[in-house]
């Protein structure tokens, strides 16, 4: 199933967002906050789809954090919740 940015944005609210334990740890260690993730989803674009990921299809969003710095967010929709898998600042050389 291909994810659509409109669906990610529709679910992008505090009550609908779930972070994996991995995501929570990575966000903290990388100095990213939930507001950064939400900003990236609301203003970004899907640049890769991972249709065969489990338990649900996921995608890579490229967007801007609250400081207008590029970040990547890997996200899925599972049981009508927006699941944050990980997020990081991309290497500008890649």
PyMOL Python script that loads the backbone (N, CA, C, O; Angstrom):
from pymol import cmd

cmd.read_pdbstr("""\
ATOM      1  N   UNK A   1       0.840  -1.184   0.000  1.00  0.00           N
ATOM      2  CA  UNK A   1       0.000   0.000   0.000  1.00  0.00           C
ATOM      3  C   UNK A   1       0.882   1.243   0.000  1.00  0.00           C
ATOM      4  O   UNK A   1       1.769   1.381   0.843  1.00  0.00           O
ATOM      5  N   UNK A   2       0.644   2.125  -0.923  1.00  0.00           N
ATOM      6  CA  UNK A   2       1.383   3.378  -1.001  1.00  0.00           C
ATOM      7  C   UNK A   2       0.757   4.383  -0.032  1.00  0.00           C
ATOM      8  O   UNK A   2      -0.456   4.588  -0.028  1.00  0.00           O
ATOM      9  N   UNK A   3       1.597   4.998   0.776  1.00  0.00           N
ATOM     10  CA  UNK A   3       1.114   6.020   1.695  1.00  0.00           C
ATOM     11  C   UNK A   3       1.035   7.355   0.967  1.00  0.00           C
ATOM     12  O   UNK A   3       1.792   7.612   0.030  1.00  0.00           O
ATOM     13  N   UNK A   4       0.117   8.193   1.407  1.00  0.00           N
ATOM     14  CA  UNK A   4      -0.068   9.518   0.818  1.00  0.00           C
ATOM     15  C   UNK A   4       0.210  10.566   1.886  1.00  0.00           C
ATOM     16  O   UNK A   4      -0.165  10.407   3.047  1.00  0.00           O
ATOM     17  N   UNK A   5       0.875  11.643   1.471  1.00  0.00           N
ATOM     18  CA  UNK A   5       1.225  12.710   2.418  1.00  0.00           C
ATOM     19  C   UNK A   5      -0.040  13.298   3.049  1.00  0.00           C
ATOM     20  O   UNK A   5      -0.017  13.703   4.212  1.00  0.00           O
ATOM     21  N   UNK A   6      -1.131  13.349   2.305  1.00  0.00           N
ATOM     22  CA  UNK A   6      -2.386  13.885   2.848  1.00  0.00           C
ATOM     23  C   UNK A   6      -2.876  13.056   4.038  1.00  0.00           C
ATOM     24  O   UNK A   6      -3.391  13.602   5.014  1.00  0.00           O
ATOM     25  N   UNK A   7      -2.711  11.741   3.947  1.00  0.00           N
ATOM     26  CA  UNK A   7      -3.128  10.882   5.056  1.00  0.00           C
ATOM     27  C   UNK A   7      -2.226  11.063   6.273  1.00  0.00           C
ATOM     28  O   UNK A   7      -2.700  11.049   7.409  1.00  0.00           O
ATOM     29  N   UNK A   8      -0.926  11.233   6.033  1.00  0.00           N
ATOM     30  CA  UNK A   8      -0.006  11.485   7.147  1.00  0.00           C
ATOM     31  C   UNK A   8      -0.379  12.786   7.838  1.00  0.00           C
ATOM     32  O   UNK A   8      -0.409  12.859   9.067  1.00  0.00           O
ATOM     33  N   UNK A   9      -0.662  13.808   7.050  1.00  0.00           N
ATOM     34  CA  UNK A   9      -1.020  15.118   7.619  1.00  0.00           C
ATOM     35  C   UNK A   9      -2.333  15.061   8.381  1.00  0.00           C
ATOM     36  O   UNK A   9      -2.483  15.714   9.414  1.00  0.00           O
ATOM     37  N   UNK A  10      -3.278  14.288   7.879  1.00  0.00           N
ATOM     38  CA  UNK A  10      -4.585  14.161   8.552  1.00  0.00           C
ATOM     39  C   UNK A  10      -4.419  13.579   9.957  1.00  0.00           C
ATOM     40  O   UNK A  10      -5.154  13.950  10.872  1.00  0.00           O
ATOM     41  N   UNK A  11      -3.467  12.678  10.128  1.00  0.00           N
ATOM     42  CA  UNK A  11      -3.251  12.030  11.418  1.00  0.00           C
ATOM     43  C   UNK A  11      -2.179  12.716  12.279  1.00  0.00           C
ATOM     44  O   UNK A  11      -1.886  12.263  13.386  1.00  0.00           O
ATOM     45  N   UNK A  12      -1.611  13.782  11.780  1.00  0.00           N
ATOM     46  CA  UNK A  12      -0.466  14.423  12.444  1.00  0.00           C
ATOM     47  C   UNK A  12      -0.920  15.340  13.590  1.00  0.00           C
ATOM     48  O   UNK A  12      -0.881  16.565  13.480  1.00  0.00           O
ATOM     49  N   UNK A  13      -1.345  14.719  14.677  1.00  0.00           N
ATOM     50  CA  UNK A  13      -1.716  15.468  15.882  1.00  0.00           C
ATOM     51  C   UNK A  13      -1.255  14.650  17.085  1.00  0.00           C
ATOM     52  O   UNK A  13      -1.065  13.438  16.988  1.00  0.00           O
ATOM     53  N   UNK A  14      -1.081  15.313  18.195  1.00  0.00           N
ATOM     54  CA  UNK A  14      -0.567  14.652  19.398  1.00  0.00           C
ATOM     55  C   UNK A  14      -1.358  13.402  19.780  1.00  0.00           C
ATOM     56  O   UNK A  14      -0.771  12.423  20.241  1.00  0.00           O
ATOM     57  N   UNK A  15      -2.664  13.417  19.599  1.00  0.00           N
ATOM     58  CA  UNK A  15      -3.469  12.260  20.025  1.00  0.00           C
ATOM     59  C   UNK A  15      -3.342  11.076  19.067  1.00  0.00           C
ATOM     60  O   UNK A  15      -3.664   9.949  19.443  1.00  0.00           O
ATOM     61  N   UNK A  16      -2.883  11.306  17.847  1.00  0.00           N
ATOM     62  CA  UNK A  16      -2.780  10.233  16.858  1.00  0.00           C
ATOM     63  C   UNK A  16      -1.355   9.741  16.626  1.00  0.00           C
ATOM     64  O   UNK A  16      -1.162   8.769  15.896  1.00  0.00           O
ATOM     65  N   UNK A  17      -0.364  10.374  17.217  1.00  0.00           N
ATOM     66  CA  UNK A  17       1.029  10.003  16.968  1.00  0.00           C
ATOM     67  C   UNK A  17       1.500   8.998  18.013  1.00  0.00           C
ATOM     68  O   UNK A  17       1.296   9.173  19.214  1.00  0.00           O
ATOM     69  N   UNK A  18       2.131   7.951  17.521  1.00  0.00           N
ATOM     70  CA  UNK A  18       2.762   6.949  18.377  1.00  0.00           C
ATOM     71  C   UNK A  18       4.221   6.849  17.969  1.00  0.00           C
ATOM     72  O   UNK A  18       4.536   6.772  16.781  1.00  0.00           O
ATOM     73  N   UNK A  19       5.101   6.851  18.944  1.00  0.00           N
ATOM     74  CA  UNK A  19       6.530   6.682  18.674  1.00  0.00           C
ATOM     75  C   UNK A  19       6.954   5.297  19.127  1.00  0.00           C
ATOM     76  O   UNK A  19       6.569   4.844  20.205  1.00  0.00           O
ATOM     77  N   UNK A  20       7.740   4.632  18.311  1.00  0.00           N
ATOM     78  CA  UNK A  20       8.307   3.371  18.765  1.00  0.00           C
ATOM     79  C   UNK A  20       9.343   3.675  19.849  1.00  0.00           C
ATOM     80  O   UNK A  20       9.814   4.806  19.968  1.00  0.00           O
ATOM     81  N   UNK A  21       9.683   2.681  20.616  1.00  0.00           N
ATOM     82  CA  UNK A  21      10.721   2.850  21.630  1.00  0.00           C
ATOM     83  C   UNK A  21      12.028   3.297  20.954  1.00  0.00           C
ATOM     84  O   UNK A  21      12.735   4.170  21.459  1.00  0.00           O
ATOM     85  N   UNK A  22      12.325   2.691  19.824  1.00  0.00           N
ATOM     86  CA  UNK A  22      13.512   3.063  19.041  1.00  0.00           C
ATOM     87  C   UNK A  22      13.447   4.543  18.654  1.00  0.00           C
ATOM     88  O   UNK A  22      14.430   5.269  18.800  1.00  0.00           O
ATOM     89  N   UNK A  23      12.294   4.985  18.163  1.00  0.00           N
ATOM     90  CA  UNK A  23      12.146   6.383  17.738  1.00  0.00           C
ATOM     91  C   UNK A  23      12.343   7.334  18.911  1.00  0.00           C
ATOM     92  O   UNK A  23      13.043   8.339  18.783  1.00  0.00           O
ATOM     93  N   UNK A  24      11.740   7.031  20.038  1.00  0.00           N
ATOM     94  CA  UNK A  24      11.876   7.887  21.221  1.00  0.00           C
ATOM     95  C   UNK A  24      13.338   8.053  21.606  1.00  0.00           C
ATOM     96  O   UNK A  24      13.797   9.159  21.891  1.00  0.00           O
ATOM     97  N   UNK A  25      14.060   6.940  21.611  1.00  0.00           N
ATOM     98  CA  UNK A  25      15.485   6.968  21.948  1.00  0.00           C
ATOM     99  C   UNK A  25      16.273   7.777  20.921  1.00  0.00           C
ATOM    100  O   UNK A  25      17.096   8.615  21.289  1.00  0.00           O
ATOM    101  N   UNK A  26      16.026   7.529  19.634  1.00  0.00           N
ATOM    102  CA  UNK A  26      16.759   8.224  18.573  1.00  0.00           C
ATOM    103  C   UNK A  26      16.458   9.720  18.549  1.00  0.00           C
ATOM    104  O   UNK A  26      17.363  10.534  18.365  1.00  0.00           O
ATOM    105  N   UNK A  27      15.205  10.078  18.732  1.00  0.00           N
ATOM    106  CA  UNK A  27      14.859  11.500  18.741  1.00  0.00           C
ATOM    107  C   UNK A  27      15.599  12.221  19.854  1.00  0.00           C
ATOM    108  O   UNK A  27      16.167  13.293  19.648  1.00  0.00           O
ATOM    109  N   UNK A  28      15.585  11.621  21.029  1.00  0.00           N
ATOM    110  CA  UNK A  28      16.258  12.228  22.184  1.00  0.00           C
ATOM    111  C   UNK A  28      17.757  12.372  21.910  1.00  0.00           C
ATOM    112  O   UNK A  28      18.336  13.432  22.148  1.00  0.00           O
ATOM    113  N   UNK A  29      18.381  11.302  21.409  1.00  0.00           N
ATOM    114  CA  UNK A  29      19.832  11.333  21.189  1.00  0.00           C
ATOM    115  C   UNK A  29      20.228  12.281  20.055  1.00  0.00           C
ATOM    116  O   UNK A  29      21.364  12.751  20.003  1.00  0.00           O
ATOM    117  N   UNK A  30      19.289  12.559  19.149  1.00  0.00           N
ATOM    118  CA  UNK A  30      19.588  13.444  18.016  1.00  0.00           C
ATOM    119  C   UNK A  30      19.079  14.864  18.228  1.00  0.00           C
ATOM    120  O   UNK A  30      19.190  15.705  17.336  1.00  0.00           O
ATOM    121  N   UNK A  31      18.530  15.130  19.385  1.00  0.00           N
ATOM    122  CA  UNK A  31      18.055  16.478  19.703  1.00  0.00           C
ATOM    123  C   UNK A  31      16.821  16.900  18.927  1.00  0.00           C
ATOM    124  O   UNK A  31      16.581  18.093  18.739  1.00  0.00           O
ATOM    125  N   UNK A  32      16.030  15.922  18.469  1.00  0.00           N
ATOM    126  CA  UNK A  32      14.796  16.228  17.746  1.00  0.00           C
ATOM    127  C   UNK A  32      13.609  16.101  18.681  1.00  0.00           C
ATOM    128  O   UNK A  32      13.587  15.251  19.571  1.00  0.00           O
ATOM    129  N   UNK A  33      12.626  16.957  18.467  1.00  0.00           N
ATOM    130  CA  UNK A  33      11.411  16.941  19.292  1.00  0.00           C
ATOM    131  C   UNK A  33      10.211  16.554  18.436  1.00  0.00           C
ATOM    132  O   UNK A  33      10.282  16.569  17.207  1.00  0.00           O
ATOM    133  N   UNK A  34       9.127  16.213  19.087  1.00  0.00           N
ATOM    134  CA  UNK A  34       7.913  15.869  18.369  1.00  0.00           C
ATOM    135  C   UNK A  34       7.444  17.039  17.495  1.00  0.00           C
ATOM    136  O   UNK A  34       6.911  16.817  16.408  1.00  0.00           O
ATOM    137  N   UNK A  35       7.633  18.256  17.948  1.00  0.00           N
ATOM    138  CA  UNK A  35       7.248  19.418  17.135  1.00  0.00           C
ATOM    139  C   UNK A  35       8.051  19.465  15.829  1.00  0.00           C
ATOM    140  O   UNK A  35       7.534  19.908  14.804  1.00  0.00           O
ATOM    141  N   UNK A  36       9.304  19.013  15.860  1.00  0.00           N
ATOM    142  CA  UNK A  36      10.108  18.945  14.638  1.00  0.00           C
ATOM    143  C   UNK A  36       9.522  17.925  13.667  1.00  0.00           C
ATOM    144  O   UNK A  36       9.433  18.176  12.465  1.00  0.00           O
ATOM    145  N   UNK A  37       9.126  16.775  14.201  1.00  0.00           N
ATOM    146  CA  UNK A  37       8.551  15.706  13.386  1.00  0.00           C
ATOM    147  C   UNK A  37       7.248  16.175  12.751  1.00  0.00           C
ATOM    148  O   UNK A  37       7.030  15.988  11.554  1.00  0.00           O
ATOM    149  N   UNK A  38       6.391  16.780  13.551  1.00  0.00           N
ATOM    150  CA  UNK A  38       5.114  17.269  13.036  1.00  0.00           C
ATOM    151  C   UNK A  38       5.325  18.333  11.961  1.00  0.00           C
ATOM    152  O   UNK A  38       4.630  18.329  10.946  1.00  0.00           O
ATOM    153  N   UNK A  39       6.264  19.230  12.169  1.00  0.00           N
ATOM    154  CA  UNK A  39       6.539  20.272  11.185  1.00  0.00           C
ATOM    155  C   UNK A  39       7.008  19.658   9.866  1.00  0.00           C
ATOM    156  O   UNK A  39       6.577  20.080   8.793  1.00  0.00           O
ATOM    157  N   UNK A  40       7.883  18.670   9.946  1.00  0.00           N
ATOM    158  CA  UNK A  40       8.394  18.013   8.748  1.00  0.00           C
ATOM    159  C   UNK A  40       7.266  17.330   7.965  1.00  0.00           C
ATOM    160  O   UNK A  40       7.215  17.419   6.738  1.00  0.00           O
ATOM    161  N   UNK A  41       6.378  16.660   8.669  1.00  0.00           N
ATOM    162  CA  UNK A  41       5.267  15.978   7.991  1.00  0.00           C
ATOM    163  C   UNK A  41       4.298  16.988   7.378  1.00  0.00           C
ATOM    164  O   UNK A  41       3.839  16.803   6.251  1.00  0.00           O
ATOM    165  N   UNK A  42       3.995  18.031   8.100  1.00  0.00           N
ATOM    166  CA  UNK A  42       3.022  19.013   7.617  1.00  0.00           C
ATOM    167  C   UNK A  42       3.547  19.830   6.435  1.00  0.00           C
ATOM    168  O   UNK A  42       2.758  20.349   5.645  1.00  0.00           O
ATOM    169  N   UNK A  43       4.865  19.946   6.310  1.00  0.00           N
ATOM    170  CA  UNK A  43       5.429  20.779   5.254  1.00  0.00           C
ATOM    171  C   UNK A  43       6.347  20.026   4.301  1.00  0.00           C
ATOM    172  O   UNK A  43       6.933  20.625   3.399  1.00  0.00           O
ATOM    173  N   UNK A  44       6.474  18.725   4.491  1.00  0.00           N
ATOM    174  CA  UNK A  44       7.415  17.955   3.697  1.00  0.00           C
ATOM    175  C   UNK A  44       6.770  17.170   2.577  1.00  0.00           C
ATOM    176  O   UNK A  44       5.625  17.409   2.194  1.00  0.00           O
ATOM    177  N   UNK A  45       7.542  16.223   2.061  1.00  0.00           N
ATOM    178  CA  UNK A  45       7.066  15.379   0.976  1.00  0.00           C
ATOM    179  C   UNK A  45       7.618  13.970   1.170  1.00  0.00           C
ATOM    180  O   UNK A  45       8.688  13.781   1.749  1.00  0.00           O
ATOM    181  N   UNK A  46       6.877  12.997   0.679  1.00  0.00           N
ATOM    182  CA  UNK A  46       7.327  11.610   0.710  1.00  0.00           C
ATOM    183  C   UNK A  46       8.350  11.428  -0.407  1.00  0.00           C
ATOM    184  O   UNK A  46       8.080  11.741  -1.566  1.00  0.00           O
ATOM    185  N   UNK A  47       9.534  10.917  -0.043  1.00  0.00           N
ATOM    186  CA  UNK A  47      10.569  10.714  -1.059  1.00  0.00           C
ATOM    187  C   UNK A  47      10.880   9.244  -1.315  1.00  0.00           C
ATOM    188  O   UNK A  47      11.522   8.920  -2.314  1.00  0.00           O
ATOM    189  N   UNK A  48      10.440   8.353  -0.436  1.00  0.00           N
ATOM    190  CA  UNK A  48      10.599   6.913  -0.642  1.00  0.00           C
ATOM    191  C   UNK A  48       9.438   6.186   0.010  1.00  0.00           C
ATOM    192  O   UNK A  48       8.922   6.612   1.044  1.00  0.00           O
ATOM    193  N   UNK A  49       9.038   5.092  -0.602  1.00  0.00           N
ATOM    194  CA  UNK A  49       7.988   4.235  -0.058  1.00  0.00           C
ATOM    195  C   UNK A  49       8.599   2.881   0.286  1.00  0.00           C
ATOM    196  O   UNK A  49       9.421   2.354  -0.464  1.00  0.00           O
ATOM    197  N   UNK A  50       8.195   2.323   1.418  1.00  0.00           N
ATOM    198  CA  UNK A  50       8.634   0.997   1.838  1.00  0.00           C
ATOM    199  C   UNK A  50       7.380   0.131   2.024  1.00  0.00           C
ATOM    200  O   UNK A  50       6.925  -0.094   3.145  1.00  0.00           O
ATOM    201  N   UNK A  51       6.844  -0.337   0.923  1.00  0.00           N
ATOM    202  CA  UNK A  51       5.561  -1.043   0.945  1.00  0.00           C
ATOM    203  C   UNK A  51       5.608  -2.393   1.643  1.00  0.00           C
ATOM    204  O   UNK A  51       4.587  -2.871   2.139  1.00  0.00           O
ATOM    205  N   UNK A  52       6.778  -3.010   1.686  1.00  0.00           N
ATOM    206  CA  UNK A  52       6.847  -4.357   2.275  1.00  0.00           C
ATOM    207  C   UNK A  52       7.280  -4.353   3.739  1.00  0.00           C
ATOM    208  O   UNK A  52       7.494  -5.421   4.312  1.00  0.00           O
ATOM    209  N   UNK A  53       7.414  -3.188   4.354  1.00  0.00           N
ATOM    210  CA  UNK A  53       7.798  -3.163   5.765  1.00  0.00           C
ATOM    211  C   UNK A  53       6.656  -3.694   6.632  1.00  0.00           C
ATOM    212  O   UNK A  53       5.487  -3.629   6.251  1.00  0.00           O
ATOM    213  N   UNK A  54       7.011  -4.209   7.783  1.00  0.00           N
ATOM    214  CA  UNK A  54       6.039  -4.832   8.696  1.00  0.00           C
ATOM    215  C   UNK A  54       6.024  -4.088  10.021  1.00  0.00           C
ATOM    216  O   UNK A  54       7.084  -3.617  10.434  1.00  0.00           O
ATOM    217  N   UNK A  55       4.917  -3.949  10.708  1.00  0.00           N
ATOM    218  CA  UNK A  55       3.624  -4.558  10.420  1.00  0.00           C
ATOM    219  C   UNK A  55       2.788  -3.774   9.410  1.00  0.00           C
ATOM    220  O   UNK A  55       1.697  -4.213   9.048  1.00  0.00           O
ATOM    221  N   UNK A  56       3.275  -2.630   8.951  1.00  0.00           N
ATOM    222  CA  UNK A  56       2.524  -1.834   7.981  1.00  0.00           C
ATOM    223  C   UNK A  56       3.515  -1.135   7.052  1.00  0.00           C
ATOM    224  O   UNK A  56       4.674  -0.919   7.406  1.00  0.00           O
ATOM    225  N   UNK A  57       3.040  -0.790   5.872  1.00  0.00           N
ATOM    226  CA  UNK A  57       3.870  -0.044   4.928  1.00  0.00           C
ATOM    227  C   UNK A  57       4.351   1.249   5.586  1.00  0.00           C
ATOM    228  O   UNK A  57       3.650   1.838   6.410  1.00  0.00           O
ATOM    229  N   UNK A  58       5.545   1.678   5.213  1.00  0.00           N
ATOM    230  CA  UNK A  58       6.085   2.919   5.767  1.00  0.00           C
ATOM    231  C   UNK A  58       6.668   3.747   4.627  1.00  0.00           C
ATOM    232  O   UNK A  58       6.731   3.301   3.481  1.00  0.00           O
ATOM    233  N   UNK A  59       7.089   4.952   4.965  1.00  0.00           N
ATOM    234  CA  UNK A  59       7.673   5.831   3.968  1.00  0.00           C
ATOM    235  C   UNK A  59       8.674   6.770   4.632  1.00  0.00           C
ATOM    236  O   UNK A  59       8.710   6.918   5.854  1.00  0.00           O
ATOM    237  N   UNK A  60       9.480   7.394   3.787  1.00  0.00           N
ATOM    238  CA  UNK A  60      10.469   8.364   4.228  1.00  0.00           C
ATOM    239  C   UNK A  60       9.997   9.747   3.801  1.00  0.00           C
ATOM    240  O   UNK A  60       9.767  10.003   2.619  1.00  0.00           O
ATOM    241  N   UNK A  61       9.859  10.625   4.773  1.00  0.00           N
ATOM    242  CA  UNK A  61       9.438  12.006   4.516  1.00  0.00           C
ATOM    243  C   UNK A  61      10.646  12.905   4.663  1.00  0.00           C
ATOM    244  O   UNK A  61      11.398  12.795   5.632  1.00  0.00           O
ATOM    245  N   UNK A  62      10.834  13.797   3.700  1.00  0.00           N
ATOM    246  CA  UNK A  62      11.840  14.851   3.792  1.00  0.00           C
ATOM    247  C   UNK A  62      11.099  16.133   4.099  1.00  0.00           C
ATOM    248  O   UNK A  62      10.203  16.533   3.355  1.00  0.00           O
ATOM    249  N   UNK A  63      11.470  16.780   5.194  1.00  0.00           N
ATOM    250  CA  UNK A  63      10.818  18.023   5.581  1.00  0.00           C
ATOM    251  C   UNK A  63      11.766  18.880   6.390  1.00  0.00           C
ATOM    252  O   UNK A  63      12.952  18.574   6.519  1.00  0.00           O
ATOM    253  N   UNK A  64      11.230  19.951   6.928  1.00  0.00           N
ATOM    254  CA  UNK A  64      12.016  20.887   7.730  1.00  0.00           C
ATOM    255  C   UNK A  64      11.585  20.804   9.181  1.00  0.00           C
ATOM    256  O   UNK A  64      10.396  20.709   9.483  1.00  0.00           O
ATOM    257  N   UNK A  65      12.579  20.842  10.091  1.00  0.00           N
ATOM    258  CA  UNK A  65      12.230  20.902  11.513  1.00  0.00           C
ATOM    259  C   UNK A  65      11.808  22.323  11.856  1.00  0.00           C
ATOM    260  O   UNK A  65      11.692  23.161  10.962  1.00  0.00           O
ATOM    261  N   UNK A  66      11.584  22.600  13.100  1.00  0.00           N
ATOM    262  CA  UNK A  66      11.109  23.927  13.504  1.00  0.00           C
ATOM    263  C   UNK A  66      12.162  25.014  13.324  1.00  0.00           C
ATOM    264  O   UNK A  66      11.843  26.202  13.357  1.00  0.00           O
ATOM    265  N   UNK A  67      13.420  24.610  13.132  1.00  0.00           N
ATOM    266  CA  UNK A  67      14.496  25.580  12.885  1.00  0.00           C
ATOM    267  C   UNK A  67      14.814  25.696  11.401  1.00  0.00           C
ATOM    268  O   UNK A  67      15.798  26.330  11.017  1.00  0.00           O
ATOM    269  N   UNK A  68      13.970  25.077  10.561  1.00  0.00           N
ATOM    270  CA  UNK A  68      14.111  25.098   9.096  1.00  0.00           C
ATOM    271  C   UNK A  68      15.327  24.315   8.604  1.00  0.00           C
ATOM    272  O   UNK A  68      15.922  24.659   7.583  1.00  0.00           O
ATOM    273  N   UNK A  69      15.694  23.255   9.341  1.00  0.00           N
ATOM    274  CA  UNK A  69      16.767  22.347   8.952  1.00  0.00           C
ATOM    275  C   UNK A  69      16.134  21.080   8.385  1.00  0.00           C
ATOM    276  O   UNK A  69      15.148  20.582   8.930  1.00  0.00           O
ATOM    277  N   UNK A  70      16.694  20.557   7.295  1.00  0.00           N
ATOM    278  CA  UNK A  70      16.173  19.322   6.701  1.00  0.00           C
ATOM    279  C   UNK A  70      16.245  18.159   7.678  1.00  0.00           C
ATOM    280  O   UNK A  70      17.260  17.954   8.345  1.00  0.00           O
ATOM    281  N   UNK A  71      15.158  17.403   7.756  1.00  0.00           N
ATOM    282  CA  UNK A  71      15.176  16.145   8.503  1.00  0.00           C
ATOM    283  C   UNK A  71      14.437  15.086   7.692  1.00  0.00           C
ATOM    284  O   UNK A  71      13.569  15.390   6.874  1.00  0.00           O
ATOM    285  N   UNK A  72      14.804  13.845   7.943  1.00  0.00           N
ATOM    286  CA  UNK A  72      14.110  12.691   7.394  1.00  0.00           C
ATOM    287  C   UNK A  72      13.301  12.065   8.520  1.00  0.00           C
ATOM    288  O   UNK A  72      13.776  11.948   9.649  1.00  0.00           O
ATOM    289  N   UNK A  73      12.084  11.667   8.202  1.00  0.00           N
ATOM    290  CA  UNK A  73      11.221  10.986   9.158  1.00  0.00           C
ATOM    291  C   UNK A  73      10.707   9.713   8.489  1.00  0.00           C
ATOM    292  O   UNK A  73      10.123   9.768   7.406  1.00  0.00           O
ATOM    293  N   UNK A  74      10.925   8.573   9.131  1.00  0.00           N
ATOM    294  CA  UNK A  74      10.349   7.316   8.656  1.00  0.00           C
ATOM    295  C   UNK A  74       9.083   7.094   9.468  1.00  0.00           C
ATOM    296  O   UNK A  74       9.110   7.094  10.698  1.00  0.00           O
ATOM    297  N   UNK A  75       7.978   6.906   8.765  1.00  0.00           N
ATOM    298  CA  UNK A  75       6.669   6.877   9.409  1.00  0.00           C
ATOM    299  C   UNK A  75       5.770   5.841   8.731  1.00  0.00           C
ATOM    300  O   UNK A  75       5.937   5.533   7.551  1.00  0.00           O
ATOM    301  N   UNK A  76       4.830   5.319   9.486  1.00  0.00           N
ATOM    302  CA  UNK A  76       3.819   4.422   8.925  1.00  0.00           C
ATOM    303  C   UNK A  76       2.463   4.790   9.522  1.00  0.00           C
ATOM    304  O   UNK A  76       2.368   5.568  10.471  1.00  0.00           O
ATOM    305  N   UNK A  77       1.436   4.215   8.945  1.00  0.00           N
ATOM    306  CA  UNK A  77       0.086   4.331   9.505  1.00  0.00           C
ATOM    307  C   UNK A  77      -0.332   2.925   9.889  1.00  0.00           C
ATOM    308  O   UNK A  77      -0.361   2.015   9.060  1.00  0.00           O
ATOM    309  N   UNK A  78      -0.656   2.765  11.174  1.00  0.00           N
ATOM    310  CA  UNK A  78      -1.066   1.451  11.679  1.00  0.00           C
ATOM    311  C   UNK A  78      -2.252   1.659  12.604  1.00  0.00           C
ATOM    312  O   UNK A  78      -2.158   2.380  13.597  1.00  0.00           O
ATOM    313  N   UNK A  79      -3.368   1.024  12.273  1.00  0.00           N
ATOM    314  CA  UNK A  79      -4.593   1.131  13.078  1.00  0.00           C
ATOM    315  C   UNK A  79      -4.999   2.592  13.285  1.00  0.00           C
ATOM    316  O   UNK A  79      -5.348   3.005  14.392  1.00  0.00           O
ATOM    317  N   UNK A  80      -4.946   3.364  12.194  1.00  0.00           N
ATOM    318  CA  UNK A  80      -5.330   4.781  12.201  1.00  0.00           C
ATOM    319  C   UNK A  80      -4.504   5.638  13.160  1.00  0.00           C
ATOM    320  O   UNK A  80      -4.979   6.652  13.670  1.00  0.00           O
ATOM    321  N   UNK A  81      -3.285   5.221  13.391  1.00  0.00           N
ATOM    322  CA  UNK A  81      -2.330   6.004  14.170  1.00  0.00           C
ATOM    323  C   UNK A  81      -1.110   6.269  13.300  1.00  0.00           C
ATOM    324  O   UNK A  81      -0.730   5.432  12.481  1.00  0.00           O
ATOM    325  N   UNK A  82      -0.513   7.407  13.476  1.00  0.00           N
ATOM    326  CA  UNK A  82       0.715   7.772  12.781  1.00  0.00           C
ATOM    327  C   UNK A  82       1.878   7.275  13.626  1.00  0.00           C
ATOM    328  O   UNK A  82       2.106   7.772  14.728  1.00  0.00           O
ATOM    329  N   UNK A  83       2.608   6.303  13.115  1.00  0.00           N
ATOM    330  CA  UNK A  83       3.682   5.666  13.872  1.00  0.00           C
ATOM    331  C   UNK A  83       5.032   6.196  13.409  1.00  0.00           C
ATOM    332  O   UNK A  83       5.427   5.998  12.260  1.00  0.00           O
ATOM    333  N   UNK A  84       5.729   6.866  14.308  1.00  0.00           N
ATOM    334  CA  UNK A  84       7.058   7.392  14.015  1.00  0.00           C
ATOM    335  C   UNK A  84       8.051   6.277  14.286  1.00  0.00           C
ATOM    336  O   UNK A  84       8.140   5.774  15.405  1.00  0.00           O
ATOM    337  N   UNK A  85       8.796   5.892  13.262  1.00  0.00           N
ATOM    338  CA  UNK A  85       9.760   4.806  13.389  1.00  0.00           C
ATOM    339  C   UNK A  85      11.143   5.351  13.734  1.00  0.00           C
ATOM    340  O   UNK A  85      11.816   4.829  14.623  1.00  0.00           O
ATOM    341  N   UNK A  86      11.557   6.388  13.039  1.00  0.00           N
ATOM    342  CA  UNK A  86      12.817   7.058  13.354  1.00  0.00           C
ATOM    343  C   UNK A  86      12.849   8.408  12.657  1.00  0.00           C
ATOM    344  O   UNK A  86      12.019   8.689  11.793  1.00  0.00           O
ATOM    345  N   UNK A  87      13.799   9.232  13.032  1.00  0.00           N
ATOM    346  CA  UNK A  87      14.009  10.528  12.387  1.00  0.00           C
ATOM    347  C   UNK A  87      15.472  10.911  12.572  1.00  0.00           C
ATOM    348  O   UNK A  87      16.111  10.550  13.561  1.00  0.00           O
ATOM    349  N   UNK A  88      15.979  11.647  11.597  1.00  0.00           N
ATOM    350  CA  UNK A  88      17.393  12.035  11.640  1.00  0.00           C
ATOM    351  C   UNK A  88      17.628  13.178  10.662  1.00  0.00           C
ATOM    352  O   UNK A  88      16.815  13.433   9.773  1.00  0.00           O
ATOM    353  N   UNK A  89      18.745  13.854  10.841  1.00  0.00           N
ATOM    354  CA  UNK A  89      19.163  14.893   9.888  1.00  0.00           C
ATOM    355  C   UNK A  89      19.965  14.188   8.786  1.00  0.00           C
ATOM    356  O   UNK A  89      20.956  13.515   9.068  1.00  0.00           O
ATOM    357  N   UNK A  90      19.531  14.347   7.531  1.00  0.00           N
ATOM    358  CA  UNK A  90      20.209  13.651   6.443  1.00  0.00           C
ATOM    359  C   UNK A  90      21.612  14.206   6.194  1.00  0.00           C
ATOM    360  O   UNK A  90      21.891  15.375   6.460  1.00  0.00           O
ATOM    361  N   UNK A  91      22.472  13.355   5.686  1.00  0.00           N
ATOM    362  CA  UNK A  91      23.817  13.756   5.299  1.00  0.00           C
ATOM    363  C   UNK A  91      23.691  14.577   4.012  1.00  0.00           C
ATOM    364  O   UNK A  91      23.211  14.058   3.004  1.00  0.00           O
ATOM    365  N   UNK A  92      24.110  15.839   4.023  1.00  0.00           N
ATOM    366  CA  UNK A  92      23.949  16.702   2.834  1.00  0.00           C
ATOM    367  C   UNK A  92      24.752  16.188   1.623  1.00  0.00           C
ATOM    368  O   UNK A  92      24.480  16.606   0.497  1.00  0.00           O
ATOM    369  N   UNK A  93      25.711  15.314   1.823  1.00  0.00           N
ATOM    370  CA  UNK A  93      26.510  14.791   0.721  1.00  0.00           C
ATOM    371  C   UNK A  93      25.845  13.582   0.045  1.00  0.00           C
ATOM    372  O   UNK A  93      26.313  13.121  -0.996  1.00  0.00           O
ATOM    373  N   UNK A  94      24.765  13.073   0.631  1.00  0.00           N
ATOM    374  CA  UNK A  94      24.093  11.895   0.040  1.00  0.00           C
ATOM    375  C   UNK A  94      22.859  12.258  -0.706  1.00  0.00           C
ATOM    376  O   UNK A  94      22.190  11.383  -1.255  1.00  0.00           O
TER     377      UNK A  94
END
""", "prot")
cmd.dss("prot")
cmd.show_as("cartoon", "prot")
cmd.util.cbc("prot")
cmd.orient("prot")
